[in-house]
Amino acid sequence: MKLKPLGRTDLRVTELCLGTMTWGSQNTETEGHAQIDMALEAGINFMDTAEIYAVPRSPQTSGRTEEIIGSWFRKTGKRHKWILASKIAGGPVDFIRNGSRTDGRTIRLAVEDSLRRLQTDHIDLYQIHWAGRGSYNFEGSWTYQPHQQDTADALANIEDMLETLGDLVREGKLCHVGVSNETSWGISQWLRIAETKGLPRLVSVQNEYSLLRRHFDLDLAELSHHEDVGLLAYSTLAGGLITGKYNDGQMPKGSRGDYQKGFWRLNEQSEAATKEYMALAKRHGLDVAQMAIAFALTRPFMTSVIIGATSTEQLANAIGARNVVLSSELLGEIEAIHRRYPRPI
């Protein structure tokens, strides 16, 4: 398994990262443990979770995924085999800390709770799950309105969070910090404040990236290159959409779309683009899911692709993408489809 540097640190993470967000809702503890075992046997050393998992988020499932990971650590004694990432909810969530805003105070509370659930004394990478000031990364970004943000308040909030994160790093409870669902402006402010104040420098950004959603190719790619803030890509299969399971009105029982009772990524444009990518994979004798993951792995800004599954069969298929080599001809055809469907979701 290829190793990549995590920002400007001495940590080397595998190019594939084990996603966990279904454990505790769609997956049982036993199934979650089986996926950890499979990923470790395949050579993966990087696992990502969050305090709000399992999804869809609810008071009943929040924190359950971390508990499942923690019980695996306790049972196997193999915490040292993993570079572990987790996240604090980025904005107010009514059933987490009574809907309090994410700031220095709530970060400390969240870290202590996550450490307890994970049954570990440290988290290798701790991330802010989404920007508290707003984000274009959800629901197709149609409600994103940055002109309504309070700049002074946003900057003060980032500084407050960084100061507490710095304290937790010095205490040994956290090793490195990152963000998720962030913008170029947001990342640049995190970096500027950290440098000015001598606080922890961001090592990564976890944003959505797939054949159907390539926002990162533009200004974020430039920032990533110059500042060594690599991408941890989630939803590389667009929530399963790219496999074609939702084409022509299908809604397979037990799928994410069925489980969450709504799937905002699915529309006429995304279905049309999906069918073209599926046809392309078929022409080249490839599995479309593996082709999508392999494409993400070719991107120069990619630190690691997060692969999530609800079955070990799906996970094995995703892991197999590391051995798929995409020809220059195929990559050119991908760009041609992207030209026709630049923003299907």
C-alpha positions as CSV (number, residue, x, y, z in Angstrom):
1,M,0.0,0.0,0.0
2,K,1.5,3.3,-1.0
3,L,2.3,5.8,1.8
4,K,1.8,9.5,1.6
5,P,3.1,12.3,3.9
6,L,0.4,13.9,6.1
7,G,1.0,17.6,5.5
8,R,4.4,18.7,6.7
9,T,4.6,16.0,9.5
10,D,6.6,12.8,9.7
11,L,3.5,10.7,9.6
12,R,3.0,8.6,6.5
13,V,-0.6,7.5,5.8
14,T,-1.8,4.9,3.3
15,E,-3.3,6.2,0.1
16,L,-6.6,4.5,1.1
17,C,-8.2,5.4,4.4
18,L,-10.9,3.3,6.1
19,G,-14.2,5.1,6.4
20,T,-16.5,4.2,9.3
21,M,-19.6,6.3,9.3
22,T,-22.1,3.4,8.8
23,W,-21.0,1.5,11.9
24,G,-23.7,1.6,14.5
25,S,-26.5,2.3,12.1
26,Q,-26.3,0.3,8.8
27,N,-23.6,-1.9,10.3
28,T,-23.3,-3.8,13.6
29,E,-20.3,-3.8,15.9
30,T,-19.3,-7.3,14.5
31,E,-19.4,-6.0,11.0
32,G,-17.4,-2.9,11.9
33,H,-14.8,-5.1,13.5
34,A,-14.6,-7.3,10.4
35,Q,-14.0,-4.3,8.2
36,I,-11.2,-3.1,10.5
37,D,-9.6,-6.6,10.3
38,M,-9.9,-6.7,6.5
39,A,-8.4,-3.2,6.0
40,L,-5.5,-3.9,8.4
41,E,-4.7,-7.2,6.6
42,A,-4.7,-5.3,3.3
43,G,-2.1,-2.9,4.6
44,I,-4.2,0.1,5.4
45,N,-2.9,2.1,8.4
46,F,-5.3,5.1,8.4
47,M,-8.9,5.2,9.8
48,D,-11.3,8.1,9.9
49,T,-14.3,8.7,12.2
50,A,-16.3,11.5,13.9
51,E,-18.2,12.2,17.0
52,I,-21.4,12.6,15.0
53,Y,-21.2,9.1,13.4
54,A,-23.1,6.9,12.7
55,V,-25.1,8.5,10.0
56,P,-27.8,9.5,9.4
57,R,-27.0,11.6,12.5
58,S,-29.3,11.2,15.5
59,P,-29.1,11.3,19.3
60,Q,-29.3,7.5,19.3
61,T,-26.4,6.8,17.0
62,S,-24.1,9.8,17.7
63,G,-20.8,8.5,19.2
64,R,-21.6,4.9,18.4
65,T,-19.0,4.5,15.7
66,E,-16.2,5.7,18.0
67,E,-17.4,3.1,20.6
68,I,-17.2,0.3,18.0
69,I,-13.6,1.4,17.1
70,G,-12.8,1.6,20.8
71,S,-14.1,-1.9,21.5
72,W,-11.9,-3.2,18.7
73,F,-8.9,-1.5,20.2
74,R,-9.7,-3.0,23.6
75,K,-10.3,-6.5,22.2
76,T,-7.2,-6.7,19.9
77,G,-4.7,-4.4,21.7
78,K,-3.7,-3.1,18.2
79,R,-4.3,0.7,18.7
80,H,-0.7,1.2,17.6
81,K,-1.4,-0.2,14.2
82,W,-3.6,2.7,13.2
83,I,-3.2,6.4,12.5
84,L,-6.6,7.5,13.8
85,A,-8.5,10.5,12.7
86,S,-11.7,11.9,14.3
87,K,-13.8,15.0,14.1
88,I,-15.8,17.4,16.2
89,A,-19.1,18.6,14.7
90,G,-18.4,21.9,13.1
91,G,-21.6,23.8,13.9
92,P,-24.4,23.7,16.4
93,V,-26.2,20.3,16.6
94,D,-29.2,20.3,18.9
95,F,-28.4,16.9,20.5
96,I,-24.7,17.5,20.9
97,R,-23.7,19.7,23.9
98,N,-27.1,21.3,23.8
99,G,-26.5,22.9,20.5
100,S,-23.5,24.9,21.6
101,R,-21.3,26.5,19.0
102,T,-18.0,24.9,18.2
103,D,-15.2,26.8,20.0
104,G,-12.3,26.2,22.3
105,R,-14.5,25.2,25.2
106,T,-16.5,22.6,23.2
107,I,-13.5,21.2,21.5
108,R,-12.0,20.2,24.9
109,L,-15.3,18.6,25.9
110,A,-15.6,16.8,22.6
111,V,-12.0,15.5,22.7
112,E,-12.4,14.1,26.2
113,D,-15.6,12.3,25.1
114,S,-14.0,10.9,21.9
115,L,-11.0,9.6,23.8
116,R,-13.3,7.8,26.3
117,R,-15.4,6.2,23.5
118,L,-12.3,5.3,21.4
119,Q,-10.6,3.9,24.5
120,T,-7.3,5.6,23.6
121,D,-5.1,8.3,25.1
122,H,-4.6,10.2,21.9
123,I,-6.0,11.0,18.5
124,D,-3.5,11.3,15.6
125,L,-5.5,13.7,13.5
126,Y,-8.4,15.9,14.9
127,Q,-10.6,17.7,12.4
128,I,-13.3,20.4,12.5
129,H,-16.1,18.6,10.7
130,W,-17.5,21.6,8.9
131,A,-17.0,25.4,9.1
132,G,-19.3,27.0,11.7
133,R,-19.7,30.0,9.5
134,G,-21.3,28.1,6.6
135,S,-20.2,25.7,3.9
136,Y,-20.9,25.0,0.2
137,N,-20.2,21.3,0.7
138,F,-23.6,20.2,1.6
139,E,-27.0,19.9,-0.2
140,G,-25.5,21.0,-3.5
141,S,-24.4,24.3,-2.0
142,W,-27.5,26.1,-3.1
143,T,-27.9,27.9,0.2
144,Y,-24.3,29.0,0.6
145,Q,-24.1,32.8,1.2
146,P,-20.6,33.9,2.2
147,H,-21.5,37.6,1.8
148,Q,-23.6,37.2,5.0
149,Q,-20.7,36.1,7.1
150,D,-19.2,38.2,9.9
151,T,-15.5,38.2,9.1
152,A,-14.3,39.4,12.5
153,D,-16.4,36.8,14.3
154,A,-15.2,34.0,12.0
155,L,-11.6,34.9,12.5
156,A,-12.0,35.1,16.3
157,N,-13.6,31.7,16.3
158,I,-10.8,30.1,14.3
159,E,-8.2,31.6,16.7
160,D,-10.1,30.4,19.8
161,M,-10.3,26.9,18.4
162,L,-6.6,26.9,17.4
163,E,-5.6,28.0,20.9
164,T,-7.4,25.1,22.5
165,L,-6.2,22.7,19.9
166,G,-2.6,23.9,20.6
167,D,-3.2,23.2,24.3
168,L,-4.4,19.7,23.6
169,V,-1.5,19.0,21.3
170,R,0.9,20.0,24.1
171,E,-0.9,17.8,26.5
172,G,-0.4,14.8,24.1
173,K,-4.1,14.2,23.6
174,L,-4.0,15.3,20.0
175,C,-1.1,15.0,17.5
176,H,-2.1,17.0,14.5
177,V,-5.1,19.1,13.4
178,G,-7.1,19.4,10.2
179,V,-10.3,20.7,8.8
180,S,-13.2,19.3,6.7
181,N,-15.7,20.8,4.3
182,E,-13.5,24.0,4.2
183,T,-12.8,26.6,1.6
184,S,-9.6,28.2,0.3
185,W,-10.3,31.3,2.3
186,G,-11.0,29.4,5.4
187,I,-7.9,27.2,5.1
188,S,-5.7,30.3,4.4
189,Q,-7.0,31.9,7.6
190,W,-6.3,28.8,9.7
191,L,-2.8,28.8,8.3
192,R,-2.2,32.5,8.8
193,I,-3.4,32.6,12.4
194,A,-1.4,29.5,13.2
195,E,1.8,31.0,11.8
196,T,1.2,34.3,13.5
197,K,0.4,32.8,16.9
198,G,2.7,29.8,16.9
199,L,-0.3,27.4,16.9
200,P,-0.7,24.0,15.2
201,R,-0.6,24.1,11.4
202,L,-3.3,22.3,9.4
203,V,-2.0,19.1,7.8
204,S,-5.1,18.1,5.8
205,V,-8.5,19.0,4.5
206,Q,-11.3,16.4,4.2
207,N,-13.6,17.4,1.4
208,E,-15.9,15.6,-1.0
209,Y,-14.2,14.6,-4.3
210,S,-15.5,12.3,-7.0
211,L,-16.0,12.0,-10.7
212,L,-19.2,13.8,-10.1
213,R,-17.9,16.5,-7.8
214,R,-14.6,18.0,-8.6
215,H,-14.6,21.4,-6.9
216,F,-11.1,20.7,-5.5
217,D,-9.5,20.8,-8.9
218,L,-9.5,24.6,-8.9
219,D,-8.3,27.1,-6.2
220,L,-8.2,24.4,-3.5
221,A,-5.8,22.4,-5.6
222,E,-3.4,25.4,-5.8
223,L,-3.6,26.0,-2.1
224,S,-3.0,22.3,-1.4
225,H,0.1,22.3,-3.6
226,H,1.8,25.4,-2.2
227,E,0.8,24.9,1.5
228,D,1.1,21.1,1.8
229,V,-2.5,20.7,3.0
230,G,-3.4,17.5,1.2
231,L,-6.9,16.2,0.5
232,L,-8.6,13.4,2.3
233,A,-11.4,12.7,-0.1
234,Y,-14.7,11.4,1.0
235,S,-17.7,10.2,-1.1
236,T,-15.5,9.2,-4.0
237,L,-18.4,7.1,-5.2
238,A,-20.8,10.0,-4.6
239,G,-22.5,8.1,-1.9
240,G,-22.8,5.0,-4.1
241,L,-24.3,6.9,-7.0
242,I,-21.5,6.2,-9.4
243,T,-22.2,2.5,-9.2
244,G,-25.5,3.0,-11.0
245,K,-27.5,1.5,-8.2
246,Y,-30.0,4.4,-8.3
247,N,-30.3,4.7,-12.1
248,D,-33.8,4.7,-13.6
249,G,-35.6,5.3,-10.4
250,Q,-34.1,2.4,-8.5
251,M,-33.8,2.6,-4.7
252,P,-32.3,-0.7,-3.4
253,K,-33.5,-1.7,0.0
254,G,-30.8,-1.1,2.6
255,S,-28.9,1.3,0.4
256,R,-27.8,4.8,1.6
257,G,-30.6,6.5,-0.3
258,D,-33.2,4.1,1.1
259,Y,-31.8,4.3,4.7
260,Q,-31.6,8.1,4.8
261,K,-35.0,8.5,3.0
262,G,-33.6,11.1,0.6
263,F,-30.6,11.5,-1.6
264,W,-29.8,15.0,-2.7
265,R,-27.0,14.0,-5.0
266,L,-29.5,12.2,-7.3
267,N,-30.9,14.3,-10.2
268,E,-31.1,14.2,-14.0
269,Q,-27.6,15.6,-14.5
270,S,-25.9,13.2,-12.0
271,E,-27.7,10.2,-13.5
272,A,-26.8,11.1,-17.0
273,A,-23.1,11.6,-16.0
274,T,-23.1,8.3,-14.1
275,K,-24.4,6.4,-17.1
276,E,-21.5,7.8,-19.2
277,Y,-18.9,6.9,-16.6
278,M,-20.4,3.4,-16.3
279,A,-20.3,3.0,-20.1
280,L,-16.7,4.2,-20.1
281,A,-15.6,1.7,-17.5
282,K,-17.4,-1.1,-19.4
283,R,-15.6,-0.2,-22.6
284,H,-12.2,-0.5,-20.8
285,G,-13.2,-3.7,-18.9
286,L,-13.1,-2.0,-15.5
287,D,-15.4,-2.0,-12.5
288,V,-16.8,1.5,-12.3
289,A,-16.4,1.9,-8.6
290,Q,-12.7,0.9,-8.9
291,M,-12.3,3.2,-11.8
292,A,-13.7,6.1,-9.8
293,I,-11.4,5.4,-6.8
294,A,-8.4,4.9,-9.1
295,F,-9.1,8.2,-10.7
296,A,-9.1,10.0,-7.3
297,L,-5.8,8.3,-6.5
298,T,-4.2,9.9,-9.6
299,R,-4.9,13.4,-8.4
300,P,-1.6,15.3,-7.4
301,F,-3.2,16.9,-4.4
302,M,-4.5,13.6,-2.9
303,T,-3.2,12.4,0.4
304,S,-5.7,9.6,0.9
305,V,-9.0,8.4,-0.4
306,I,-11.5,7.5,2.3
307,I,-13.3,4.2,1.4
308,G,-16.5,3.3,3.2
309,A,-18.6,0.2,2.8
310,T,-21.6,-1.6,4.3
311,S,-20.2,-5.0,3.5
312,T,-16.8,-6.7,3.4
313,E,-17.5,-7.5,-0.3
314,Q,-17.8,-3.8,-1.1
315,L,-14.8,-3.0,1.0
316,A,-12.7,-5.7,-0.8
317,N,-13.7,-4.2,-4.1
318,A,-12.7,-0.7,-3.0
319,I,-9.4,-1.8,-1.7
320,G,-8.8,-3.5,-5.1
321,A,-8.8,-0.1,-6.8
322,R,-5.2,0.4,-5.6
323,N,-4.1,-2.0,-8.3
324,V,-6.0,-0.4,-11.2
325,V,-3.9,1.6,-13.6
326,L,-5.8,4.1,-15.8
327,S,-4.5,4.6,-19.3
328,S,-3.9,8.1,-20.8
329,E,-6.7,7.4,-23.3
330,L,-9.2,6.6,-20.5
331,L,-8.1,9.7,-18.5
332,G,-8.8,11.8,-21.6
333,E,-12.2,10.3,-21.9
334,I,-12.9,11.1,-18.3
335,E,-12.0,14.7,-19.0
336,A,-14.4,14.8,-22.0
337,I,-17.3,13.6,-19.8
338,H,-16.3,16.1,-17.2
339,R,-16.5,18.8,-19.8
340,R,-20.1,17.9,-20.6
341,Y,-21.1,17.5,-16.9
342,P,-18.9,19.9,-14.9
343,R,-21.2,20.1,-11.9
344,P,-23.9,17.3,-11.9
345,I,-24.1,17.4,-8.0
